[in-house]
Amino acid sequence: MSLFRDFFIALSNNTYLNETAKKVGPRMGANKVVAGNTIPQLIEKIQYLNEYRIAVTVDCLGEFVETKEESLHAKQQILEIIEAIQYFNVEAHMSVKISQLGSEFDLDLAYENMREILLKADECGKMHINIDTEKYHSLQQIQHVLDKLKGEFKNVGTVVQAYLYEAEDLIDKYPDLRLRLVKGAYKEDETIAYQTKEDIDSNYIKIIEKRLLNARNYTSIATHDDQIISHVKQFMKKNHIEKDQMEFQMLYGFRSDLAQSIANEGYHFTVYVPFGDDWFAYFMRRLAERPQNLSLAFKEFSNPKALKRIALYGSVATGLASTLAIATKLLKR
Ligand SMILES: Cc1cc2nc3c(=O)[nH]c(=O)nc-3n(C[C@H](O)[C@H](O)[C@H](O)COP(=O)(O)OP(=O)(O)OC[C@H]3O[C@@H](n4cnc5c(N)ncnc54)[C@H](O)[C@@H]3O)c2cc1C
C-alpha cells in the first residue's frame, strides 16, 4: 500500500504532467472531484450545496508557482472568487495555499499577496480565509506569514496535520485561531511524521479532543473517516461541547450521502470545493489516499466517448493510461 501511495504522491509532484494536464482539462474522473473552471460553474455548485445546508470552502487550484507574475495571477483569481461569493450571497469562504502566492521563491511577496486577500475578504463581510498546509518544509513559512497577519485580521486560520509529531504543539500555539484538523496528505519522513494509519489516527483523536476542550475559536474536523466522526460526536456529547463550536468538513465529490446525513443531524458542515484548471496534483493526492478512488478514473477509461476525447491528446492519454496500469499492478502486490 505504501508503494501505491508513494507512486501517486510522486506523480503529484511531477511538473511536466501537471503542466500537460492543465491543457487537457480535468480528466480520468477528476471532473467528479473538481467543480469546473469558470466562476458561474463554481457559484452554481455552491448554490446547490447551500440548498442542502452545506457551506463551501473554495480552493482555487494552483501549484508549482515559480514567478511573480504567476503568483499575482493566482491572487487575482482568488480576489475575483471572493467578490463573486459576496455578490451572489452564497455561504462560502476561501482556502488558500501560500505556495500559490509565491512563498517558494519570495516569502515577502506571498505575505503581501495574502494580506491583500485578507483585506478584500474583510471588506466582503469578514469572510474567513484558511491557509492550507502543504509539505512540511513550508510549515515554517506558513507560521511566519500567519503570525504577522493574525494581529491585524480576525478572519484568518490554518490547518494542523495530525501525522506531524509537532501537531499537538501547534494546537497549543493557536487556541485563538480558527483551525482545521486533518490527518495530512503529503509524504513526510519518519523523522518528522507518524507513518502508520494506527499512529496517525491515534494522534488525530488526541489533537481533536485537546482542541475541542481548549479552543477559543471555531474548529473544523476534516475527514471522511466515519469511525473518527462517530468518536468526535460521542466525545462532544460526553463533554457537553456545543455543535456551534465546530463543523465537519469533507472534500467535494466524496461521501456526499454521509455529508448530508451529518448536516441533517444539525452539525455544521462544509465541503472543500477545488476549482480551476490545475487539477492534476490535487487528484493524484486523492488517489494516493485511497486505492478505491481509482474507480473514478476507470469509469472514464471504460467510456468510449471520453476515451476519444482524451485520445486527441495522444501522449497525455498514453501517459495517463500507463499510470493506471502501473497503479493496478501496485494494488495487486
Ligand atoms: C476538507 C478537507 C481539507 C483538507 N485540507 C488539507 C490540508 O490543508 N493539508 C493537508 O495536508 N491535508 C488536507 N486534507 C487531506 C487530509 O489530510 C487527508 O489526506 C484526507 O482527508 C484523507 O484522510 P481521511 O481523514 O479522510 O481518512 P483516511 O485515512 O483516508 O480514510 C479512513 C477511512 O475512512 C473511510 N473512507 C475514506 N474515504 C472514503 C470514501 N471516499 N468512501 C467511503 N469510505 C471512505 C474508509 O473506511 C477509510 O479506511 C484535507 C481533507 C479534507 C477533507
Ligand as a Chemical Component Dictionary entry (heavy atoms), coordinates in Angstrom:
data_LIG
# 
_chem_comp.id                   LIG 
_chem_comp.type                 NON-POLYMER 
_chem_comp.pdbx_formal_charge   0 
_chem_comp.three_letter_code    LIG 
# 
loop_
_chem_comp_atom.comp_id 
_chem_comp_atom.atom_id 
_chem_comp_atom.alt_atom_id 
_chem_comp_atom.type_symbol 
_chem_comp_atom.charge 
_chem_comp_atom.model_Cartn_x 
_chem_comp_atom.model_Cartn_y 
_chem_comp_atom.model_Cartn_z 
_chem_comp_atom.pdbx_ordinal 
LIG C1  C1  C 0 -11.920 19.444 3.868  1  
LIG C2  C2  C 0 -10.526 18.891 3.840  2  
LIG C3  C3  C 0 -9.443  19.767 3.806  3  
LIG C4  C4  C 0 -8.138  19.250 3.793  4  
LIG N1  N1  N 0 -7.060  20.126 3.860  5  
LIG C5  C5  C 0 -5.810  19.622 3.955  6  
LIG C6  C6  C 0 -4.675  20.459 4.131  7  
LIG O1  O1  O 0 -4.771  21.700 4.178  8  
LIG N2  N2  N 0 -3.452  19.884 4.238  9  
LIG C7  C7  C 0 -3.281  18.518 4.192  10 
LIG O2  O2  O 0 -2.154  18.033 4.322  11 
LIG N3  N3  N 0 -4.340  17.705 4.016  12 
LIG C8  C8  C 0 -5.582  18.213 3.885  13 
LIG N4  N4  N 0 -6.641  17.353 3.727  14 
LIG C9  C9  C 0 -6.412  15.928 3.416  15 
LIG C10 C10 C 0 -6.277  15.097 4.674  16 
LIG O3  O3  O 0 -5.057  15.407 5.298  17 
LIG C11 C11 C 0 -6.305  13.588 4.349  18 
LIG O4  O4  O 0 -5.251  13.291 3.485  19 
LIG C12 C12 C 0 -7.587  13.131 3.702  20 
LIG O5  O5  O 0 -8.703  13.747 4.265  21 
LIG C13 C13 C 0 -7.722  11.600 3.826  22 
LIG O6  O6  O 0 -7.814  11.228 5.153  23 
LIG P1  P1  P 0 -9.213  10.900 5.903  24 
LIG O7  O7  O 0 -9.196  11.619 7.191  25 
LIG O8  O8  O 0 -10.342 11.249 5.031  26 
LIG O9  O9  O 0 -9.188  9.376  6.227  27 
LIG P2  P2  P 0 -8.495  8.092  5.531  28 
LIG O10 O10 O 0 -7.472  7.591  6.490  29 
LIG O11 O11 O 0 -8.105  8.399  4.109  30 
LIG O12 O12 O 0 -9.717  7.104  5.487  31 
LIG C14 C14 C 0 -10.139 6.460  6.658  32 
LIG C15 C15 C 0 -11.319 5.568  6.395  33 
LIG O13 O13 O 0 -12.462 6.360  6.038  34 
LIG C16 C16 C 0 -13.237 5.660  5.077  35 
LIG N5  N5  N 0 -13.266 6.458  3.830  36 
LIG C17 C17 C 0 -12.410 7.406  3.464  37 
LIG N6  N6  N 0 -12.761 7.944  2.270  38 
LIG C18 C18 C 0 -13.868 7.269  1.885  39 
LIG C19 C19 C 0 -14.717 7.332  0.723  40 
LIG N7  N7  N 0 -14.483 8.206  -0.273 41 
LIG N8  N8  N 0 -15.767 6.495  0.665  42 
LIG C20 C20 C 0 -16.016 5.590  1.639  43 
LIG N9  N9  N 0 -15.238 5.477  2.754  44 
LIG C21 C21 C 0 -14.198 6.305  2.878  45 
LIG C22 C22 C 0 -12.554 4.327  4.856  46 
LIG O14 O14 O 0 -13.113 3.393  5.744  47 
LIG C23 C23 C 0 -11.123 4.600  5.240  48 
LIG O15 O15 O 0 -10.406 3.475  5.637  49 
LIG C24 C24 C 0 -7.943  17.843 3.769  50 
LIG C25 C25 C 0 -9.041  16.977 3.825  51 
LIG C26 C26 C 0 -10.317 17.469 3.862  52 
LIG C27 C27 C 0 -11.464 16.511 3.957  53 
# 
loop_
_chem_comp_bond.comp_id 
_chem_comp_bond.atom_id_1 
_chem_comp_bond.atom_id_2 
_chem_comp_bond.value_order 
_chem_comp_bond.pdbx_ordinal 
LIG C1  C2  SING 1  
LIG C2  C3  SING 2  
LIG C2  C26 DOUB 3  
LIG C3  C4  DOUB 4  
LIG C4  N1  SING 5  
LIG C4  C24 SING 6  
LIG N1  C5  DOUB 7  
LIG C5  C6  SING 8  
LIG C5  C8  SING 9  
LIG C6  O1  DOUB 10 
LIG C6  N2  SING 11 
LIG N2  C7  SING 12 
LIG C7  O2  DOUB 13 
LIG C7  N3  SING 14 
LIG N3  C8  DOUB 15 
LIG C8  N4  SING 16 
LIG N4  C9  SING 17 
LIG N4  C24 SING 18 
LIG C9  C10 SING 19 
LIG C10 O3  SING 20 
LIG C10 C11 SING 21 
LIG C11 O4  SING 22 
LIG C11 C12 SING 23 
LIG C12 O5  SING 24 
LIG C12 C13 SING 25 
LIG C13 O6  SING 26 
LIG O6  P1  SING 27 
LIG P1  O7  DOUB 28 
LIG P1  O8  SING 29 
LIG P1  O9  SING 30 
LIG O9  P2  SING 31 
LIG P2  O10 DOUB 32 
LIG P2  O11 SING 33 
LIG P2  O12 SING 34 
LIG O12 C14 SING 35 
LIG C14 C15 SING 36 
LIG C15 O13 SING 37 
LIG C15 C23 SING 38 
LIG O13 C16 SING 39 
LIG C16 N5  SING 40 
LIG C16 C22 SING 41 
LIG N5  C17 SING 42 
LIG N5  C21 SING 43 
LIG C17 N6  DOUB 44 
LIG N6  C18 SING 45 
LIG C18 C19 SING 46 
LIG C18 C21 DOUB 47 
LIG C19 N7  SING 48 
LIG C19 N8  DOUB 49 
LIG N8  C20 SING 50 
LIG C20 N9  DOUB 51 
LIG N9  C21 SING 52 
LIG C22 O14 SING 53 
LIG C22 C23 SING 54 
LIG C23 O15 SING 55 
LIG C24 C25 DOUB 56 
LIG C25 C26 SING 57 
LIG C26 C27 SING 58 
# 
